[in-house]
Amino acid sequence: MKPILLTILGIGLMLPVCASIPIHAFIVCDADGSPAVATETVRDHISNLNLVFSQVVMDFELVRLAMITNESWLSVSSSNPAQHQALCATAQGTGGIELYYVEEIDDCV
């Protein structure tokens, strides 16, 4: 991205352009529709990201917040890579960052 040239009182300043990164968030729900986290939790996470990354002129924008009803994905296990791959295949090629909210991850996958 090219910076913006801003001239104030004859002084030229190069200002960086804010990079906006789209976030696609998915909350896994049980069969009754109970979500792993509240939608407000996702919004709070994005807000906190923006506070931290504003220092480097980055902005995260929540462009999609969707529920996924699949009880078997509420607890992700490192011993079941097919489960992890299926969850992450829910959305691909979005041009942004995909976040998946589950109740539990038993180990780093």
C-alpha positions as MATLAB code, in Angstrom:
seq = 'MKPILLTILGIGLMLPVCASIPIHAFIVCDADGSPAVATETVRDHISNLNLVFSQVVMDFELVRLAMITNESWLSVSSSNPAQHQALCATAQGTGGIELYYVEEIDDCV';
ca = [
       0.000    0.000    0.000;
       1.233    3.448   -0.858;
       1.352    6.008    1.949;
      -0.655    9.220    1.720;
       1.225   12.511    1.377;
      -0.318   15.126    3.642;
       0.942   18.691    3.567;
       0.313   20.886    6.595;
       1.728   24.451    6.703;
       4.131   23.574    3.923;
       5.470   20.478    5.717;
       4.991   17.197    3.871;
       4.120   14.176    5.986;
       3.954   10.612    4.714;
       1.095    8.862    6.490;
       0.602    5.133    6.214;
      -2.716    3.873    4.901;
      -4.639    1.693    7.304;
      -4.678   -1.940    6.219;
      -8.144   -3.383    6.819;
      -8.199   -7.146    7.293;
     -11.539   -8.931    6.945;
     -12.459  -11.419    9.666;
     -14.887  -14.283    9.061;
     -15.893  -15.747   12.429;
     -17.734  -19.011   12.958;
     -19.177  -20.137   16.288;
     -19.799  -23.859   16.678;
     -23.130  -24.703   18.322;
     -24.556  -27.884   19.806;
     -27.647  -29.599   18.402;
     -29.921  -27.295   20.426;
     -28.238  -24.197   19.004;
     -26.285  -23.308   22.157;
     -23.101  -21.547   20.983;
     -19.563  -22.297   22.175;
     -19.193  -18.556   22.902;
     -21.481  -15.546   22.847;
     -21.444  -13.331   19.759;
     -20.373  -10.456   22.010;
     -17.209  -12.423   22.878;
     -16.242  -12.446   19.204;
     -16.914   -8.716   18.892;
     -14.827   -8.072   22.028;
     -11.936  -10.090   20.598;
     -11.998   -8.051   17.382;
     -12.164   -4.825   19.371;
      -9.119   -5.871   21.424;
      -7.226   -6.809   18.257;
      -7.917   -3.353   16.891;
      -6.630   -1.707   20.069;
      -3.331   -3.577   19.862;
      -2.773   -3.414   16.115;
      -3.771    0.234   15.702;
      -0.156    0.957   16.663;
       0.958   -0.508   13.335;
      -1.935    0.938   11.302;
      -3.887   -2.296   10.973;
      -7.615   -2.684   11.387;
      -9.611   -5.906   11.693;
     -13.171   -5.796   10.396;
     -15.743   -8.436   11.277;
     -17.406   -9.044    7.914;
     -19.159  -12.310    8.738;
     -20.336  -13.913   11.967;
     -22.032  -17.260   11.436;
     -23.180  -20.183   13.537;
     -22.232  -23.755   12.660;
     -24.424  -26.445   14.178;
     -22.192  -29.484   14.553;
     -21.911  -30.961   18.026;
     -18.947  -33.135   17.054;
     -16.869  -29.978   16.446;
     -17.435  -28.455   19.897;
     -14.364  -30.243   21.230;
     -11.459  -30.388   18.775;
      -8.916  -33.133   19.331;
      -5.343  -33.322   18.060;
      -5.811  -37.082   17.809;
      -8.478  -36.511   15.144;
      -6.903  -34.465   12.310;
      -9.856  -35.202   10.009;
     -12.140  -33.374   12.456;
      -9.835  -30.343   12.474;
      -9.584  -30.340    8.675;
     -13.361  -30.607    8.268;
     -13.943  -27.671   10.626;
     -11.359  -25.498    8.866;
     -12.808  -26.435    5.466;
     -16.063  -24.700    6.401;
     -14.808  -21.494    4.809;
     -11.777  -21.164    2.590;
     -10.548  -18.547    0.177;
     -12.381  -15.719    1.920;
      -9.552  -13.258    1.364;
      -9.368  -12.706    5.096;
      -8.850  -14.516    8.357;
     -11.213  -17.290    9.380;
     -11.799  -17.759   13.120;
     -13.531  -20.827   14.502;
     -14.867  -20.720   18.060;
     -15.234  -24.076   19.826;
     -15.662  -25.051   23.471;
     -12.411  -26.972   23.828;
      -9.171  -27.771   22.036;
      -7.399  -30.618   23.786;
      -3.966  -29.942   22.325;
      -2.309  -27.792   19.711;
      -3.528  -28.952   16.291;
];
